[in-house]
Amino acid sequence: MAALQAQLKALRRWGAKEPADLSKIHHAVLVANGDSDRMVPSKNTQDLARRLPNSELIICPDSGHGAVFQFHSDFVPKALAFLSRQSK
């Protein structure tokens, strides 16, 4: 329990910092999450994708933190298509 509380405290401290300027990252980034993720809320994922100028966002419905595993049959083709576009 003490380790969990220490992790939560560290996350709160880290989360309270000023958001980094991600506009300098020009690599293509695939951002994926579940719409019911308790660890990384979808609003944070959407914010991340919005701040990365060359990102593509996938939000899996009815899923949590393991969305890419829960919906692998939907996610994998999208990820492969993303990677394919980057190799051209």
URDA-V734394 format. One line per field, one symbol per residue. ss: DSSP state (H for helix, E for strand, L for the rest). phi: phi as a letter, one per 20 degrees, with the letter a starting at -180 (. if undefined). psi: psi as a letter, one per 20 degrees, with the letter a starting at -180 (. if undefined). Layout:
ss = ???
phi = ???
psi = ???
This chain:
ss = LHHHHHHHHHHHHHHLLLLLLHHHLLLLEEEEEELLLLLLLHHHHHHHHHHLLLEEEEEELLLLLLHHHHLHHHHHHHHHHHHHHHLL
phi = .ffffffffffffffefffffefeedffcedcaefcfefcggfffffgffeefcdcdcdeflbdfegfefdgfefgfffffgffffee
psi = hhgghggggggggghiqppqoiiioiqppopqrqikphgnqhhhghgghhiohlqppoopqlrbhkghhhlhhhgghgghgghghhi.
